Amino acid sequence: MEPMSKKDIRRNRIKKQRQRRRSLMRFFVITVIVFAFILFIFNTKLFGLKNIKVTGNKNLSTDEIIKASELEIGENILKQSLAEAKAKIKVNPYVEDAHLSMSSKDTISIEIKERLIAAEFYSDSKYIYIDEKGTVLENSNSYKDGYPLIKNFDKTHLEQGENFYNTEVGASLQELIVEMSANNLVKDIKTIEKNADLEVSLNYRNGLVVQLGELKDIRYKMKVLNELMIKLKDKGQVPKMIMFNKGKAPVVVLDTGE
């Protein structure tokens, strides 16, 4: 094989330089096209946010959730961070979790999982609403009917977002509130009251009074209570009072006076 002449070597070098320039030019043109396309996508009104759909909310209004998200109607949907909107929504103690998604080119869906009120506590002229985990959902001047009201316990000051169970009163009631929620009794019980002997009773909305006695062995008592209520219902009997503070076995008083 004959060695390449200087002229051939120079020709090849020029050829390679031209190929590199063409490659660089193609890369530059493609980059400009991609960049221009991205600018177009992020600024075009074709992707303007038109609708925000909210589901799963009960205590919070749709407007409250949309306002908290800071998502803007009319703004390009691709410019708006769903992760940031989710974080802003979850600042509200009522929101346990939120799932945000783009359901179409102009619509964002927000699915809310709310914390539910398990009890309310009146203290310092405020109604404190808590969920079963003790989170203070709201510190309000207004009373919400339909939840167990904790009465005759020591007062304590709590702000929204704090935990009721971190207080002495809350710690003593934690197991009871958890068990009431687990047994779906939140809507049935009107008040949780402590008397002068430090014994606690559950006063149902239908007039039934359950005297628990001291706040001990709560899980066991609630289990027995649940079994008793099922047996009485099967027999067609309506209890007026159930007492756990009169001995080892609960005493049942029927509304017939038996």
N, C-alpha and C positions, 0 to 999 in steps of 0.2 A: 504493500500500500504506500503510495507516494505521499510524502509529507505535504501538509497544506501550505500554500504560499501565504505570504504576508497579506496579499490582497484578499484571499479567501477568509483568512482569520478576521480581517477588518470587516468584511461583508457580513460574516456570522455575528460579530459583535454588534453591528448596527441593527441586524435583524432581531436579535434578542432584546436590544434596547427598545425597538419599536413595539415588540410584543409586550414588554413590561409596561410601556406607556399606554398601549391599548387596554391592557388589563386594569391598570390604575384608573383609566378613564371610564371603563365599564363599571368598576366598583364605585367610583364617584357618582356616576349617573344613577346607578341603582340606589345608592344611599340617599341622594337628593329626592328621588321619586318616593322612596319609603318614608322619608322625613316629611315630605309634602303631604303624603297620604295620611300620616298620623296627625298632622296639623289639621287637615281637613276633617278627619273623624272627630277630633276633640273639640272642634269649633263649629261644626255644622249644626244647624237647627233640626236636622233630621233625627238626631238622638236627644232632643230636648225632653226632659222629664215632664210627663203630663199627669201621671197618676201614681198615688201611693196607697196601696191596699194594706190595711191593718187587720189582723185576726188574732183571736185568743185573749183579747183584753176584756176585763169585766169591771175592775175598779177604776182603771184609767180610761179616759176618753181617747178616741182616735186622734183628735186634735192635739191632746197633750203629748201623745207619743210622737206624732209627726213634728211637733215643735221641738221636742227634746232631741230628735235625730238631726235637726238642722239641715235636712235635705231640702233642696230648693226647687220648686216647680219652675220649669222653663230652662233651668240650667242643664248643660250637657250631662247626660246620665253617666258618661264614662269619666267625667271629671270628679264625680262625687264618690268618696270612699265609703264603702259599706262597712268596713271594719271600724272606721271612726264613728260612723253613725250608730253602730251597735254599742260601742263603748259609751257613747253619750246617753243612749236610752237606758243602759244598765245602771246608770248613776242613781236612778229612781229605785228606792228600796222595794217597791211593789213588783219590780221586774226581776224575776229569777234568771231568765235567759231570753235571748232574742235571736231570731234567725232572719237574716236579710238576703234577698236574692232579686236578680233582675228577671222578671217573668216575661218581659218582652222588651223591645227596643225603647219603649217610653214609659215603662211601668216597673216600680220597685215594690216588692211584697215584703211586709214585716210581720213575722209570726211571733207573737208574744207568749211567754210562759210566765204567768203571774204567781207571786206568793199570795196565798190565801189567808185571810184573817182567821185566827184560831181563838182569840179572846181579846177582850178590851179591859183596860185598867184605868180607873179615874184617879188622877193625882195632880196636885198643884193646879187645880181648875182646868185640867186638860184631860182629854180622852186619849189614851195611848193604845194604839192598835198593833197587835203582834201576830206573827205567824207561828206555826208549830215549832220552828227552830229558834224562836225567841226574838227574831229581828223586829225592831220597831219600824213598822210600815208607815205610820202616820202619827203625828202629835197634833191633835185637833181640838177646836172649841166645840165641835158638834158631835152629837151622839148618833151612832149607827145602830139601829135595831137589828136583831137577828143573830147576835153573837154573845157568848157568855161574858157577863160583866163581873169582874173580880171585885168583891166588896169586903170592907172591914179589915183589910190588910194594911200594913205600914205604908206610908206614902214614899214615893221615890221619884226623882226627876230623871227623865230620859229624853234624849233627842232622837229624831228620825235617823235610822241607820244603825243605832246602838243596839246592844243585845240585852233584853229583859232578864235573861237567865244569869247574867253576870252580877245581878243585884241579889241581896239576901232574900227578898220576897220572891223574885223570879226563880231562884235556885230551888226554893221549897216547893214551887208549883210546877216545875219543869216536867216531871214525870206525869203528873195529872193532865196537863195540857197536851202532851204528846199522846197519851193514851186516849183522851177524848177525840183527838183528830184521827187516830188510827181506827177508832170504833165508830167514826162518822156521827159523833154526838154534838158537834159544834152548833148545828142549827136547832137541836132539841133542848139544850140547856140555856136557861135565862140568866141565872147568876151562880157564881161560886162564892160562898159566904163563910166567913170564920166567926165563931161566937166567942163569948168571954172565956170559955174553957179551952180555947185554941183548937176546937174541933171544927172540921170543915164539912159543909153540906153542898150538894148539887141540887138546885131548884129548877125543875123542868118547866117548860112552857105549858105543859098539859096539867100542871098541878102536882106532879109527883115530886117528893122530896127524898133524896138519898143522903143519909147521914153517914159520911165516910169515917168520922172520928178523926184521929190524928193523921197527918200526911205520911203514913207509913204503909209499906206493902201495897202501894197503889196499883201496880200492875196486876197483882193477884186479885185485889178487890174489884178492879174493873173487869177482869176476866169472869169472876163469879157473877158480877152484876149482869154482864151480857148473857151468860147462861141462864140466869134467873128470869130475865126479861123474855127470853125465847120460850122457856117452859110455861110462864104465866100466860103468854099470848096463845100458846097451843091449847091451854086449858080454858081460854076465854075469860081469864081473870085480869082485872085491872088493879095494879098496886097503887096505894095512896102514899105509902112510905116504906122505904127499905133502910134498915138500920144495921150498920156494921160496927156500932159502938156499944152493943149490948151483950157481947159474949163472942165465942169463937165462930159461931154460925150466924149469918145475917138473919134478922127478924123482918118478916114481911107483913105489912098491914094493908089489907085490901080496902078499897073505897066503900065496901059494904059494911065495914066496921069489924070484920072478922080478924 
